[in-house]
Amino acid sequence: MYGRSGHMSRLWRVGLVAGACAGAPSGGGQAAPPDAPPRIGNLTPAVPAEPYGPTEGARERIAAAFDTARATGRKVLLDFGGNWCPDCRILAGLMDDPAVAPWIARHFVVVMVNVERMNANLDFLEQHGLKITAVPTVLVVTAQGKVLNADGLTALGNARAMSSQAVIDLLAQWEART
């Protein structure tokens, strides 16, 4: 949520306003339905240096995300990773890309959870009987706390070898689950 300087990331800002703006007409040509994932092909996103904020406060950010998800009808996307991890940074850059971020924000409340070297902020996973084995580990969770993708926690662990479209399509599949 917060970068090195303490400023709110663009992805978090987009997520906060998506509930108010979802369904607002956009200018220009014919847009895809809001629930359709963007068609981005092999988009090469900018790769942020430090997409994961401080380890402190993760529990509070996760709780706030669930409050927002309940209020807006979205799901929570928990991205457990570290700034040292190239796949984590690529995934973060893709989710923050202008071609993707609005779709992400309409469907998910995103929390980037810094796990350092897989030794911090693991309590949410442990509470759900899950264990982190690699990063990024991505959970898609209903506002009521049901994990929807326990069968694919590390599916994005090699994000740099996947096409950007494959990543978005996988997120869309998980988002469609109930």
C-alpha positions as a Markdown table, in Angstrom:
| # | Residue | x | y | z |
|---|---|---|---|---|
| 1 | Met | 0.0 | 0.0 | 0.0 |
| 2 | Tyr | 2.7 | 2.5 | 0.9 |
| 3 | Gly | 6.0 | 2.9 | -1.0 |
| 4 | Arg | 9.4 | 3.7 | 0.4 |
| 5 | Ser | 8.4 | 7.4 | 0.9 |
| 6 | Gly | 5.2 | 6.5 | 2.7 |
| 7 | His | 3.0 | 7.6 | -0.2 |
| 8 | Met | 0.0 | 5.5 | -1.1 |
| 9 | Ser | 0.6 | 3.4 | -4.2 |
| 10 | Arg | -1.4 | 4.0 | -7.3 |
| 11 | Leu | -2.9 | 0.5 | -7.1 |
| 12 | Trp | -4.2 | 1.1 | -3.6 |
| 13 | Arg | -5.6 | 4.5 | -4.5 |
| 14 | Val | -7.4 | 3.0 | -7.5 |
| 15 | Gly | -8.8 | 0.3 | -5.3 |
| 16 | Leu | -10.1 | 2.8 | -2.8 |
| 17 | Val | -12.1 | 4.7 | -5.3 |
| 18 | Ala | -13.2 | 1.8 | -7.5 |
| 19 | Gly | -16.3 | 1.1 | -5.4 |
| 20 | Ala | -17.5 | 4.7 | -5.9 |
| 21 | Cys | -16.6 | 4.7 | -9.6 |
| 22 | Ala | -17.5 | 1.2 | -10.7 |
| 23 | Gly | -20.1 | 1.4 | -13.4 |
| 24 | Ala | -19.4 | 5.1 | -14.2 |
| 25 | Pro | -19.4 | 5.7 | -17.9 |
| 26 | Ser | -16.0 | 6.2 | -19.5 |
| 27 | Gly | -15.4 | 8.5 | -22.3 |
| 28 | Gly | -14.4 | 7.3 | -25.7 |
| 29 | Gly | -15.1 | 4.1 | -27.7 |
| 30 | Gln | -16.9 | 1.0 | -26.8 |
| 31 | Ala | -15.5 | -0.5 | -23.6 |
| 32 | Ala | -15.4 | -4.2 | -22.6 |
| 33 | Pro | -18.0 | -5.1 | -20.0 |
| 34 | Pro | -16.6 | -4.2 | -16.5 |
| 35 | Asp | -16.4 | -7.8 | -15.4 |
| 36 | Ala | -14.4 | -8.9 | -18.4 |
| 37 | Pro | -10.6 | -9.2 | -17.8 |
| 38 | Pro | -8.6 | -6.8 | -20.0 |
| 39 | Arg | -7.1 | -8.2 | -23.2 |
| 40 | Ile | -3.5 | -7.3 | -22.8 |
| 41 | Gly | -1.6 | -10.1 | -24.6 |
| 42 | Asn | 2.1 | -10.0 | -23.8 |
| 43 | Leu | 2.1 | -6.6 | -22.1 |
| 44 | Thr | 5.4 | -5.8 | -20.5 |
| 45 | Pro | 4.7 | -3.9 | -17.3 |
| 46 | Ala | 7.0 | -1.5 | -15.5 |
| 47 | Val | 8.6 | -3.4 | -12.7 |
| 48 | Pro | 8.6 | -1.5 | -9.4 |
| 49 | Ala | 11.7 | -1.6 | -7.2 |
| 50 | Glu | 9.8 | -2.0 | -3.9 |
| 51 | Pro | 6.1 | -2.8 | -4.3 |
| 52 | Tyr | 5.8 | -4.3 | -0.8 |
| 53 | Gly | 5.6 | -1.8 | 2.0 |
| 54 | Pro | 6.9 | -2.3 | 5.5 |
| 55 | Thr | 6.2 | -5.5 | 7.4 |
| 56 | Glu | 4.6 | -3.6 | 10.2 |
| 57 | Gly | 0.9 | -3.1 | 10.1 |
| 58 | Ala | 0.1 | -6.0 | 7.7 |
| 59 | Arg | -2.6 | -7.4 | 10.1 |
| 60 | Glu | -4.3 | -4.0 | 10.2 |
| 61 | Arg | -4.2 | -3.5 | 6.4 |
| 62 | Ile | -5.6 | -7.0 | 5.9 |
| 63 | Ala | -8.5 | -6.3 | 8.4 |
| 64 | Ala | -9.2 | -3.0 | 6.6 |
| 65 | Ala | -9.3 | -4.8 | 3.2 |
| 66 | Phe | -11.9 | -7.2 | 4.5 |
| 67 | Asp | -14.0 | -4.3 | 5.8 |
| 68 | Thr | -13.8 | -2.6 | 2.4 |
| 69 | Ala | -14.6 | -5.9 | 0.6 |
| 70 | Arg | -17.7 | -6.4 | 2.7 |
| 71 | Ala | -18.8 | -2.8 | 2.0 |
| 72 | Thr | -18.2 | -2.9 | -1.7 |
| 73 | Gly | -18.9 | -6.6 | -2.7 |
| 74 | Arg | -15.4 | -7.2 | -3.9 |
| 75 | Lys | -13.0 | -10.0 | -3.1 |
| 76 | Val | -9.7 | -9.6 | -1.3 |
| 77 | Leu | -6.5 | -10.3 | -3.1 |
| 78 | Leu | -3.6 | -11.0 | -0.7 |
| 79 | Asp | -0.2 | -10.9 | -2.4 |
| 80 | Phe | 2.4 | -12.4 | -0.1 |
| 81 | Gly | 5.8 | -11.5 | -1.4 |
| 82 | Gly | 9.1 | -9.6 | -0.9 |
| 83 | Asn | 10.9 | -6.8 | -2.6 |
| 84 | Trp | 13.8 | -9.1 | -3.3 |
| 85 | Cys | 11.7 | -11.4 | -5.4 |
| 86 | Pro | 11.7 | -10.8 | -9.2 |
| 87 | Asp | 8.4 | -12.7 | -9.8 |
| 88 | Cys | 6.8 | -10.7 | -7.0 |
| 89 | Arg | 7.8 | -7.4 | -8.5 |
| 90 | Ile | 6.7 | -8.4 | -12.0 |
| 91 | Leu | 3.3 | -9.5 | -10.7 |
| 92 | Ala | 3.0 | -6.2 | -8.7 |
| 93 | Gly | 3.9 | -4.2 | -11.8 |
| 94 | Leu | 1.3 | -6.0 | -13.9 |
| 95 | Met | -1.5 | -5.4 | -11.4 |
| 96 | Asp | -0.5 | -1.7 | -11.2 |
| 97 | Asp | -0.3 | -1.3 | -15.0 |
| 98 | Pro | -2.8 | 1.3 | -16.3 |
| 99 | Ala | -4.3 | -1.3 | -18.7 |
| 100 | Val | -5.0 | -3.7 | -15.7 |
| 101 | Ala | -5.3 | -1.7 | -12.5 |
| 102 | Pro | -8.9 | -0.5 | -13.1 |
| 103 | Trp | -10.1 | -4.1 | -13.7 |
| 104 | Ile | -8.2 | -5.3 | -10.6 |
| 105 | Ala | -9.7 | -2.5 | -8.5 |
| 106 | Arg | -13.3 | -3.3 | -9.6 |
| 107 | His | -12.9 | -6.9 | -8.5 |
| 108 | Phe | -10.4 | -6.9 | -5.7 |
| 109 | Val | -9.3 | -5.1 | -2.6 |
| 110 | Val | -5.5 | -5.7 | -2.9 |
| 111 | Val | -3.1 | -6.0 | 0.0 |
| 112 | Met | 0.6 | -6.4 | -0.7 |
| 113 | Val | 1.9 | -8.3 | 2.3 |
| 114 | Asn | 5.7 | -8.2 | 2.8 |
| 115 | Val | 6.8 | -11.5 | 4.1 |
| 116 | Glu | 10.5 | -10.6 | 4.0 |
| 117 | Arg | 12.4 | -13.9 | 3.6 |
| 118 | Met | 9.2 | -15.9 | 4.3 |
| 119 | Asn | 9.6 | -15.2 | 8.0 |
| 120 | Ala | 7.1 | -12.4 | 8.6 |
| 121 | Asn | 3.4 | -11.8 | 8.3 |
| 122 | Leu | 2.4 | -15.4 | 7.9 |
| 123 | Asp | -0.3 | -15.5 | 10.5 |
| 124 | Phe | -3.2 | -15.1 | 8.0 |
| 125 | Leu | -2.0 | -18.1 | 6.1 |
| 126 | Glu | -1.5 | -20.2 | 9.2 |
| 127 | Gln | -5.0 | -19.3 | 10.5 |
| 128 | His | -6.4 | -20.8 | 7.3 |
| 129 | Gly | -4.2 | -23.9 | 7.5 |
| 130 | Leu | -2.0 | -22.8 | 4.7 |
| 131 | Lys | 1.7 | -22.7 | 4.4 |
| 132 | Ile | 3.8 | -20.5 | 2.3 |
| 133 | Thr | 6.3 | -22.4 | 0.2 |
| 134 | Ala | 7.3 | -19.8 | -2.4 |
| 135 | Val | 6.6 | -16.2 | -3.3 |
| 136 | Pro | 4.6 | -14.7 | -4.7 |
| 137 | Thr | 1.8 | -16.6 | -2.9 |
| 138 | Val | -1.6 | -15.1 | -3.9 |
| 139 | Leu | -4.8 | -15.7 | -2.1 |
| 140 | Val | -8.2 | -14.7 | -3.4 |
| 141 | Val | -10.6 | -14.6 | -0.5 |
| 142 | Thr | -14.3 | -13.7 | -0.2 |
| 143 | Ala | -15.2 | -10.8 | 2.1 |
| 144 | Gln | -16.4 | -13.5 | 4.6 |
| 145 | Gly | -12.9 | -15.1 | 4.7 |
| 146 | Lys | -13.3 | -18.1 | 2.3 |
| 147 | Val | -10.1 | -18.8 | 0.4 |
| 148 | Leu | -11.1 | -19.4 | -3.3 |
| 149 | Asn | -7.8 | -20.5 | -4.8 |
| 150 | Ala | -6.2 | -22.8 | -2.2 |
| 151 | Asp | -5.5 | -25.2 | -5.1 |
| 152 | Gly | -3.3 | -22.6 | -6.8 |
| 153 | Leu | -1.5 | -20.6 | -4.1 |
| 154 | Thr | 1.9 | -20.7 | -5.9 |
| 155 | Ala | 0.5 | -20.7 | -9.5 |
| 156 | Leu | 1.9 | -17.2 | -10.0 |
| 157 | Gly | 5.3 | -18.2 | -8.5 |
| 158 | Asn | 6.9 | -18.0 | -11.9 |
| 159 | Ala | 5.2 | -14.9 | -13.1 |
| 160 | Arg | 8.1 | -13.8 | -15.2 |
| 161 | Ala | 7.8 | -16.9 | -17.4 |
| 162 | Met | 4.0 | -16.5 | -17.9 |
| 163 | Ser | 2.4 | -14.2 | -20.4 |
| 164 | Ser | 0.7 | -11.1 | -18.8 |
| 165 | Gln | -2.6 | -12.4 | -20.3 |
| 166 | Ala | -2.2 | -15.8 | -18.6 |
| 167 | Val | -1.7 | -14.1 | -15.3 |
| 168 | Ile | -4.8 | -11.9 | -15.7 |
| 169 | Asp | -6.8 | -14.9 | -17.0 |
| 170 | Leu | -5.9 | -16.9 | -13.9 |
| 171 | Leu | -6.9 | -14.0 | -11.6 |
| 172 | Ala | -10.2 | -13.8 | -13.5 |
| 173 | Gln | -10.8 | -17.5 | -13.0 |
| 174 | Trp | -10.2 | -17.2 | -9.3 |
| 175 | Glu | -12.3 | -14.1 | -9.0 |
| 176 | Ala | -15.3 | -16.0 | -10.7 |
| 177 | Arg | -15.3 | -18.6 | -8.0 |
| 178 | Thr | -17.8 | -18.4 | -5.1 |
